[in-house]
Amino acid sequence: MTTPSRPPRPGLRSGAVLLPALVSGLLTALAFPTQDIWWTAPLGVALLSAATFGARPRLAALGGLAHGLGFFLPTLSWTGIYVGALPWVALAVLESLYVAAMCLVVAWLQRPLLATRLRPLAYAAVPLGWVLQEAARGATPFGGFPWVRLAFSQADSPLAPFARFGGAPGLTFAVACLGVLVHVAFRAAARGAVGRLRRVPATTLPAAPRVLAPVLVVLALAPLVLAVTTTPPTGGRKVSVLFVQGNVPKAGLDFNAERRKVLDNHVQGTLAAAARNGAPPTLVVWPENSSDIDPFDNLDAAADIRLAVETIKAPILLGAVLDGPAPFVSNASLLYTPGGGEPGRYVKQHPVPFAEYIPFRSFFRNFSDKVDLVARDFTRGDRPGGFEVPVAGQDPYWVIPTICFEVAYDGLMRDSTLQPGLGASILAVQTNNATFGYTAESEQQFAISRIRAIEHGRSVVHVSTVGVSGFINPDGTYVDKTSLFTPAARYGSPVVRTEVTVADRLGNLPEYVAGLAAVLLLAVGQWSRRRTARVEAAATGPTGPAKTRREGVVV
């Protein structure tokens, strides 16, 4: 005999979806800095999964939109701190649409499975959907905005070491799997409690769910087991590095109104550090925008930078805004070395839309005249950067610069780390958080750098004009973390490493695998639904047994 199929939650009202979905978004937001309650991320996934499970695709999409608004409005509030609510709300709504699309697709994948014996497979659509959703919003539009991904909430989580194996997409998958397990456990407990209250005898699952359920649980637990049993290696040759957080005269969009003062702060911070520490470091790292005066055009700026280099007796990696190539300007990392010579140069490859360049400027001017605060668009660099740092009496090492939001882009970080010909290296994340004031943005970015350290097996020197800055070890732990809007100059001893992690070897394969798995899930669901319909029709029809035998279906 066949087991009658169970329809998806019939008569499900919108309030039963939208309110829990909204709460799930708020819950997920608590996992990110500055709240840092990492375990609320899987709880948020669990609640969203429960709220939309069995819902019709359109209602599930509305639930996804509610989750997105509850999540992105608080976590991205820093985007409107100085430019008003419109850009903040517009960005939050745009990002929320990706979550709405995710929930629609997940519901569409789940729907045929829920009416068959393969019902447990419906849960697998959730973590796959999260990986694909984050991949989509990290690439579109205008190059995407991969901020506040589930992975980036887990820097202090037991799951964090899994970034070495699956990268950020794999870590997101692990968080979502944990969330689905919470959903399944709660659902089973609730059904058991209801059954006991109603004195309904326990039912035996059909054979297929009995086999599928434990297999899926084991697969979902595998990333957690791998993470908690892995200790990321932190060994390597230590090198002395100094970072300088020079601070700015005031927070806000006009932080560089006194550009000379910002440069002077970093020069003076370096000179003071040299005076109190007799042994020179191997490298000094200044942040993004530490010289918004083009040192190639301004001889005074060049002379001050050269003074700092010769006084500290070490190369200085600094962030500068350069005039050109016309009609653009460049956001660049420059490496000045003692003894003179042309500085090495890396130009930011992924300028930020609406912050460093304005796409469709005339169109968006209709909504806000603040687009013209970006008077000239920034150009796009065409290659990753890497500078060799000499060490007296030892082998040289390489410093790999990353500028500001570039740290959030998987492919860019991976390509920079895996450049051919580079030896042992460290990563330098140079950023400027002055335009976001005393918000969570700087802490969110620091958390991303911590995940990148684990993912690529590298030490990270994370330095901001105004904080937060710090030295991050290859296991994601950190030392000498600074506060916002305070000057600081800190010596550290990061290790240089040559390791190529599993995540680096896999590249973006986890996202392709997620896409293929979603397609297979759809195919299995359609096949299972058609097979179930044929079997049920054969079992209830007047010629059912004969027809069943002809088709080779065992009822």
Secondary structure, DSSP 8 states (H G I E B T S, - for coil): -------S-TT--THHHHHHHHHHHHHHHTTSTTT--TTHHHHHHHHHHHHHTT--HHHHHHHHHHHHHHHHHHHTGGGGTTT-HHHHHHHHHHHHHHHHHHHHHHHHHHHHHHTSTTGGGGGGHHHHHHHHHHHHHTTTTTT----S-GGGG-TTSTTGGGHHHHHHHHHHHHHHHHHHHHHHHHHHHHHHHHHHHHT-------HHHHHHHHHHHHHHHHHHHHHHT------SEE--EEEEE---SS-STTGGGGHHHHHHHHHHHHHHHHHH-SS--SEEE--TTTB-S-TTT-HHHHHHHHHHHHHHTS-EEEEEEEE-STT-EEEEEEEE-TT----EEEE-SS--BTTTB-TTHHHHTTT-GGGGGS-S-B----S---EEEEETTEEEEEEEEEEGGGGG-HHHHHHHHT-TT--SEEEEEEE--GGGTTSSHHHHHHHHHHHHHHHHT--EEEEESSS--EEE-TTS-EES---TT--EEEEE--EEB----HHHHHTTHHHHHHHHHHHHHHHHHHHHHHHHHHHHHHHHSTTHHHHHHHHT---
